[in-house]
Amino acid sequence: MKVLILYFSRSGNTKKLAEEIARGVVEVEGVQAVVKSTADVTKEDFVAADGIIAGSPVYFGSMAAPLKDVLDKYVGVRKKMENKVGAAFATSADPSGGKETTMLSILQALLIYGMIVVGDPLDATGHYGVSCLGAPDAAAAENGRKLGKRVAALVKKVRG
């Protein structure tokens, strides 16, 4: 089973959080993490994933255009994505910079794909997903791993 961690990152902060999330995914036996940027992901990667955790920096309170472009471009495979597990993460340069609205914009797209969306677990923050200000600090990295592990465990239950 595979979980795709799909991200756009201009500064490298979102990529760092994606890598932490991947560490949590592989904690679940039998689940593989596939980390791809929006520039490198293929439709085959998208469809082959049993779960997708998508992330973006905050751009005007929403996901960055390169992530939106991928989600728009692959809309033709919606029926193949139904009942897969989805989650979101975000990074920002401002403490109140729209991380929650950005994650909601990602979750809305995953819902339209027919996916089962989840937030981060209650022992992380129990909200829309994982987010951080700038580069992930130790707490954000741990919460990222917890989100990855949660999605991987759910993938095993739902898809296994």
Buried (B, 14 or more C-beta within 10 A) or exposed (E): BBBBBBBBBEEEBBBBBBBBBBBBBBBBEEBBBBBBBBEEBEEEBBEEBBBBBBBBBBBEBBBBEBBBEBBEEBEEEEEBBEEBBBBBBBBBEEEEBBBBBBBBBBBBBBEEBBBBBBBBBEEBBEBBBBBBBBBBEEEBBBBBBBBBBBBBBBBBEBBE
